[in-house]
Amino acid sequence: MPPRILCVAGPTACGKTRFSIELAKRYHGEVVSIDSMQIYRGMAIGTAAPTAEEMAAVPHHMVAVADPGEDWSAARFAEAADRCIQDILSRNRLPILAGGTGLYLDAVVAGRQFAPGSSGGAVRRELEAELAARGPAHMLERLREADPISAERLHPADTKRILRALEVYLETGETISQHDRRTRDLPKRYDPVYLGLAFRDREDMKRLIDRRVDQMMAAGLPEEVRALLDRGVPPRATALQAIGYKELLPALAGERTLEEAAEEIKLRSRQYAKRQLTWLRRNPDIHWIFWEKERNFAYALQIATEILTREGLQ
């Protein structure tokens, strides 16, 4: 049987970090962050990363492990997170995966094998030059000739995935759709119990998101973004495309006010939360715990204990 793990999922601002810490204390566990941006150093405020006090109370993994100038793929993330999980299991502790990046969570749980291909290599550079010269429509049509299934599901503006699909085909001779079909039915690497946190009324979620953005701004989010730029992190780096960072770049350049940037961060965060919920609700195995007006962690822990007892996690 695959090893058992616990997964805490939900949209932004729903309390995954605090809840996972409470669970780790009760169930002799350690937390593995499944967040595509918490991996970067120097981004604690904007990513709502666990504080030093929280990480001292419970061991955390996959937090502040990468330079913000690096570009981590889902495959690289999954490999690194898997090493952390294996280490936790080897010490007879419970891995608790907590985060809102649904693609990464699914990849880690399944032990998904990503299609090979040296992203960023010579083939990618040639494709990027061809994209600049001939445009996205041409690249999508070229993909359609090699992999019509992938081309059909990709939007013409999604050039990153179009180039990736072409890159895999040109380097390996196998399309991404063929790879996915071949690996889809492989047994999962882990046996997860999923706990989902969400607000019963979406308006309450929106209000909390807005409040958290105000708190981030007051805590020094603009200064955090400025520090990254001063360290030489390029504005187009993956880290600075995160919500809360990308919107502040024009403000720090004097092209808009901080108040305008904060309002856009709130909007983008609410939109992201909606997309997260859409992704997670496709998973029928999630045990949902719903907040009312505010988050009640004592109540959630009580419900979670009942669920985990039924699931055999003591």
C-alpha positions in Angstrom: 0.0 0.0 0.0 1.3 3.5 -0.7 2.2 5.6 2.3 -0.5 7.7 3.9 -0.3 11.5 3.9 -2.5 14.3 4.9 -3.3 17.2 2.5 -4.8 20.6 3.6 -6.2 22.4 0.6 -8.3 25.5 -0.1 -8.3 29.0 -1.6 -6.0 31.8 -0.6 -6.6 33.3 2.9 -8.6 30.4 4.2 -6.2 29.5 6.9 -4.3 26.5 5.5 -1.0 27.4 7.2 -2.4 27.8 10.7 -4.6 24.8 10.4 -1.8 22.6 9.1 0.3 23.6 12.1 -2.5 22.7 14.6 -2.8 19.3 12.8 0.9 18.7 12.9 1.0 19.3 16.6 -1.8 16.8 17.2 -0.7 14.1 14.8 3.1 14.2 15.1 3.5 15.7 11.7 5.6 18.1 9.7 4.3 20.5 7.1 5.3 20.5 3.4 4.3 23.8 1.7 2.7 23.2 -1.7 2.8 26.8 -2.9 4.6 27.7 -6.1 5.8 31.1 -4.7 6.6 30.3 -1.0 9.6 28.5 -2.3 11.3 31.8 -3.0 13.5 33.6 -0.4 12.7 37.2 0.5 8.9 36.9 -0.3 7.4 36.1 3.1 4.9 39.0 3.2 3.4 38.7 -0.2 3.1 34.9 -0.2 1.8 34.7 3.4 4.6 32.3 4.2 4.7 30.8 7.7 6.4 33.0 10.2 9.7 32.2 12.0 7.7 31.5 15.1 5.4 29.1 13.2 8.3 27.2 11.7 9.9 27.0 15.1 6.8 25.4 16.5 6.5 22.8 13.7 9.1 21.7 11.1 8.3 23.2 7.7 9.6 22.2 4.3 9.7 23.8 0.8 9.6 27.3 2.2 12.3 29.9 1.1 14.4 27.2 -0.6 15.0 29.0 -3.9 16.6 32.2 -5.1 13.9 34.5 -6.6 15.8 34.7 -9.8 15.3 31.0 -10.4 12.5 29.5 -12.5 11.1 26.4 -10.9 8.9 24.1 -13.0 6.2 21.9 -11.6 8.4 18.9 -12.2 11.3 20.3 -10.2 9.0 21.3 -7.4 7.4 17.8 -7.3 10.8 16.1 -7.1 12.0 18.3 -4.3 8.7 18.0 -2.3 8.8 14.2 -2.7 12.3 14.1 -1.2 10.9 16.0 1.8 8.0 13.7 2.2 10.2 10.6 2.0 12.4 12.0 4.7 9.4 12.7 7.0 8.1 9.2 6.5 11.5 7.7 7.2 11.3 9.3 10.7 7.8 7.9 11.3 6.2 11.3 11.2 3.1 12.3 9.2 3.7 14.5 6.1 1.1 17.3 6.0 0.9 18.9 2.6 -0.5 22.4 2.8 -1.1 24.8 0.0 -3.3 26.2 -2.7 -1.3 25.4 -5.9 -3.6 22.6 -7.1 -1.4 21.4 -10.0 1.5 20.9 -7.7 -0.5 19.2 -5.1 -1.9 16.7 -7.6 1.5 16.1 -9.1 3.1 15.4 -5.7 0.3 13.0 -4.5 0.3 11.1 -7.8 4.1 11.0 -8.1 3.4 12.3 -11.6 6.1 11.8 -14.2 6.4 14.9 -16.2 7.3 14.8 -19.8 11.0 15.0 -20.4 12.6 17.9 -22.3 15.3 20.3 -21.3 13.3 23.4 -20.8 15.4 26.5 -21.5 17.8 24.6 -23.7 18.7 25.1 -27.4 15.4 23.8 -28.7 13.5 26.3 -26.5 15.6 29.2 -27.6 15.0 28.3 -31.2 11.2 28.1 -30.6 11.2 31.4 -28.8 13.0 33.0 -31.7 10.4 31.5 -34.1 7.6 32.8 -31.9 9.0 36.3 -32.0 9.4 36.2 -35.7 6.1 34.5 -36.7 3.7 34.9 -33.8 1.5 32.7 -31.6 -0.9 31.6 -34.3 1.9 30.1 -36.3 3.3 28.2 -33.3 -0.1 26.8 -32.4 -0.6 25.6 -36.0 2.8 24.0 -35.9 1.8 22.2 -32.7 -1.5 21.2 -34.3 0.4 19.2 -36.9 2.4 17.3 -34.3 0.0 17.1 -31.4 -3.6 18.0 -32.4 -5.0 17.0 -29.0 -2.8 19.4 -27.1 -3.3 22.2 -29.7 -7.1 21.8 -29.3 -7.1 22.5 -25.6 -4.6 25.3 -25.6 -5.5 29.0 -26.1 -3.5 30.8 -28.8 -2.2 33.2 -26.1 -0.9 30.5 -23.9 2.5 30.6 -25.6 4.4 29.1 -22.6 2.5 25.8 -22.9 2.5 25.8 -26.7 6.3 26.1 -26.7 6.6 23.5 -24.0 4.5 21.0 -25.9 6.6 21.6 -29.1 9.8 21.3 -27.1 8.8 17.9 -25.7 7.8 16.6 -29.1 11.0 17.8 -30.8 13.3 16.5 -28.1 11.7 13.2 -27.4 9.5 12.3 -30.4 6.6 11.7 -28.0 3.8 14.3 -27.6 2.8 15.6 -24.2 -0.7 14.1 -24.7 0.8 10.7 -25.4 2.9 11.0 -22.3 0.0 12.0 -20.2 -2.2 9.2 -21.5 0.5 6.6 -20.8 1.2 7.8 -17.2 -2.4 8.7 -16.2 -3.4 5.3 -15.0 -0.2 4.6 -13.0 -0.9 4.0 -9.2 -0.6 7.0 -7.0 2.6 7.4 -5.1 0.8 8.3 -1.9 -2.6 7.5 -0.2 -3.9 10.9 0.8 -6.6 12.1 3.1 -7.8 15.5 1.9 -9.1 18.3 4.2 -10.5 21.3 2.4 -11.1 24.8 4.0 -13.5 27.2 2.4 -16.0 29.9 3.4 -19.7 28.9 3.1 -20.5 32.4 1.8 -18.0 33.6 -0.9 -18.6 37.2 0.1 -17.0 36.5 3.5 -14.0 35.1 1.7 -13.7 38.2 -0.4 -13.8 40.4 2.6 -11.0 38.4 4.3 -8.9 38.6 1.2 -9.3 42.4 1.0 -8.4 42.7 4.7 -5.3 40.5 4.3 -4.1 42.6 1.4 -4.4 45.7 3.5 -2.4 44.0 6.2 0.3 43.0 3.8 0.6 46.5 2.5 0.9 47.8 6.1 3.5 45.1 6.9 5.8 46.3 4.1 4.9 44.5 0.9 6.0 47.4 -1.3 9.4 47.5 0.5 9.7 43.7 0.0 9.2 44.1 -3.7 11.7 46.9 -3.8 14.3 44.8 -2.0 13.9 42.1 -4.6 14.5 44.6 -7.4 17.5 46.0 -5.6 19.0 42.5 -5.3 18.9 42.3 -9.1 15.9 40.1 -9.5 14.6 41.0 -13.0 11.0 42.2 -13.2 10.1 39.4 -15.6 11.4 36.7 -13.2 8.7 34.1 -12.3 8.9 35.2 -8.7 7.9 38.8 -9.6 4.9 37.6 -11.7 3.2 36.4 -8.5 0.0 38.2 -7.3 1.0 41.0 -5.0 4.4 41.5 -6.7 3.5 42.1 -10.4 0.9 44.7 -9.5 3.4 46.7 -7.4 6.0 47.0 -10.1 4.3 49.9 -11.9 3.7 51.7 -8.6 7.4 51.4 -7.6 8.2 52.8 -11.1 6.0 55.8 -10.4 3.4 54.8 -13.0 0.5 54.4 -10.6 -0.2 54.9 -6.9 0.2 52.3 -4.2 -3.5 52.5 -3.5 -4.3 51.6 -7.1 -1.9 48.7 -6.9 -3.5 47.4 -3.7 -6.9 47.5 -5.3 -5.6 45.4 -8.2 -4.0 42.9 -5.8 -7.3 42.5 -4.1 -9.1 41.9 -7.4 -6.4 39.4 -8.7 -6.4 37.6 -5.4 -10.2 37.2 -5.4 -10.1 35.9 -9.0 -7.3 33.5 -8.0 -9.3 32.1 -5.1 -12.2 31.4 -7.4 -9.9 29.5 -9.8 -8.5 27.5 -6.9 -12.0 26.5 -5.7 -12.9 25.5 -9.3 -9.8 23.2 -9.4 -10.3 21.7 -6.0 -13.9 21.0 -6.4 -13.1 18.5 -9.2 -11.6 16.3 -6.5 -14.4 14.2 -4.9 -12.2 12.9 -2.1 -11.9 16.3 -0.3 -13.6 16.5 3.1 -14.7 20.1 3.2 -14.8 22.2 6.4 -16.7 25.4 5.9 -16.1 28.6 7.7 -19.0 31.0 8.5 -18.3 34.7 9.0 -14.8 34.1 10.5 -12.4 31.2 10.7 -12.9 29.0 13.8 -9.8 26.8 14.1 -11.0 25.0 17.3 -14.1 23.9 15.4 -12.2 22.9 12.3 -9.8 20.8 14.4 -12.7 19.0 16.1 -14.2 18.2 12.7 -10.9 17.2 11.3 -10.2 14.8 14.2 -13.5 13.0 13.5 -12.7 12.7 9.8 -9.1 11.5 10.4 -10.3 9.0 13.0 -12.7 7.5 10.5 -9.9 7.4 7.9 -7.7 5.5 10.3 -5.1 8.3 10.9 -4.5 8.3 14.7 
